[in-house]
Amino acid sequence: MNLHWPNFLVAEEDGATIGIGQVKPHNDGTRELASMVVVPERRGQGVGGTIIQRLIADHPGQVLHLTCRVPLRGYYERFGFRALSKEDYSPYFCRLMPIANFFGAIFKRRIVVMRRDA
C-alpha cells in the first residue's frame, strides 16, 4: 500500500540489494516507517538497524509510526519506538488495524502499532 519508490532507502552490497525500508506519509499527516525487509542471509548483521537509523536521521524532528508483529516489538524499542494503545492511534491506524488484526488472527500473528516521538 502506498508504495512510492523515491521514498525507499536501499542497502546494497556488491551490486545486490540486501535490504530496503521507507518512511511513507499518510493523508492524516502521520509518517510510517514501513516496508522493512532484509534478505534472510544478512539478518542479524545490522543491516536493518542501519536502515532504520538512516531513515530516522533523514526525518529529523518528525514523529514516526510503524506496525510490526508482537515478537518484534523489542527490536523496535531499541530505536525509541513504543507500543501504543488504541486510544493513541492516528486516524490512519484506526482504519488500518481492524483489517490488519483480522488477517493477523487468521495467521495467528498479533500486530502492534508503535510510535517514536521526535
C-alpha positions as CSV (number, residue, x, y, z in Angstrom):
1,M,0.0,0.0,0.0
2,N,1.2,3.5,-0.8
3,L,4.4,2.4,-2.4
4,H,6.3,5.5,-3.7
5,W,9.7,4.2,-4.8
6,P,11.6,7.5,-4.3
7,N,10.8,7.2,-0.6
8,F,12.8,3.9,-0.3
9,L,16.2,3.6,1.1
10,V,18.0,0.6,-0.5
11,A,21.0,-1.2,1.1
12,E,23.3,-2.8,-1.4
13,E,26.4,-4.9,-1.3
14,D,28.4,-5.7,-4.4
15,G,25.6,-4.5,-6.6
16,A,23.0,-6.7,-4.9
17,T,20.1,-5.4,-2.8
18,I,20.4,-6.7,0.8
19,G,17.7,-4.6,2.5
20,I,15.1,-1.9,2.0
21,G,12.9,0.4,4.0
22,Q,10.9,3.6,3.6
23,V,9.1,6.3,5.5
24,K,5.7,6.8,3.9
25,P,3.4,9.7,4.5
26,H,-0.3,9.2,5.1
27,N,-3.2,11.6,4.4
28,D,-3.8,12.2,8.1
29,G,-0.2,13.6,8.4
30,T,1.3,10.6,10.1
31,R,4.6,9.1,8.8
32,E,5.2,5.4,8.9
33,L,8.5,3.5,9.0
34,A,7.5,0.7,6.6
35,S,8.4,-1.9,4.1
36,M,11.4,-3.0,6.1
37,V,13.0,-6.1,4.6
38,V,16.4,-7.6,4.9
39,V,17.4,-10.7,2.8
40,P,17.5,-13.8,5.1
41,E,21.2,-14.5,4.8
42,R,22.0,-10.9,6.1
43,R,19.6,-10.8,9.0
44,G,21.1,-10.3,12.4
45,Q,24.1,-8.5,10.9
46,G,23.0,-4.8,11.5
47,V,21.6,-4.1,8.0
48,G,18.1,-3.5,9.2
49,G,19.3,-1.4,12.1
50,T,21.4,0.8,9.8
51,I,18.4,1.3,7.5
52,I,16.2,2.3,10.5
53,Q,18.9,4.7,11.9
54,R,19.3,6.4,8.5
55,L,15.6,6.7,7.9
56,I,15.2,8.3,11.4
57,A,18.1,10.7,10.7
58,D,16.6,11.6,7.3
59,H,13.3,12.7,9.1
60,P,14.6,14.8,12.0
61,G,12.0,16.2,14.3
62,Q,9.3,14.0,12.9
63,V,7.1,11.6,14.8
64,L,7.3,8.2,13.1
65,H,4.9,5.2,13.5
66,L,5.2,1.6,12.5
67,T,3.3,-1.7,12.7
68,C,5.0,-4.9,13.5
69,R,4.4,-8.4,14.8
70,V,4.4,-8.5,18.6
71,P,7.7,-10.6,18.8
72,L,9.5,-7.7,17.0
73,R,8.4,-5.1,19.5
74,G,11.6,-5.3,21.5
75,Y,13.7,-4.8,18.3
76,Y,12.0,-1.5,17.5
77,E,12.1,-0.3,21.1
78,R,15.9,-0.1,20.8
79,F,15.3,2.7,18.3
80,G,13.0,4.7,20.6
81,F,9.6,3.3,19.4
82,R,7.0,2.5,22.0
83,A,3.7,0.5,21.7
84,L,0.5,2.5,21.5
85,S,-2.9,1.8,22.9
86,K,-5.9,2.0,20.6
87,E,-6.8,5.4,22.1
88,D,-3.5,6.8,20.8
89,Y,-3.8,5.7,17.2
90,S,-3.9,8.3,14.5
91,P,-6.9,8.2,12.1
92,Y,-4.9,6.1,9.6
93,F,-4.1,3.4,12.1
94,C,-7.7,3.4,13.4
95,R,-8.8,2.4,9.9
96,L,-5.9,0.0,9.3
97,M,-5.7,-2.0,12.4
98,P,-9.1,-3.8,12.3
99,I,-8.1,-5.1,8.9
100,A,-4.6,-6.0,10.0
101,N,-5.8,-7.8,13.1
102,F,-8.4,-9.7,11.1
103,F,-5.7,-11.1,8.8
104,G,-3.3,-11.4,11.7
105,A,-5.8,-13.6,13.5
106,I,-6.0,-15.9,10.5
107,F,-2.3,-16.4,10.6
108,K,-2.1,-16.4,14.4
109,R,0.0,-13.2,14.4
110,R,-0.8,-10.2,16.5
111,I,0.1,-6.8,15.2
112,V,1.1,-3.8,17.3
113,V,1.3,-0.1,16.4
114,M,4.4,1.8,17.7
115,R,5.4,5.4,17.7
116,R,8.7,7.2,18.0
117,D,8.4,10.8,19.2
118,A,10.6,13.5,17.7
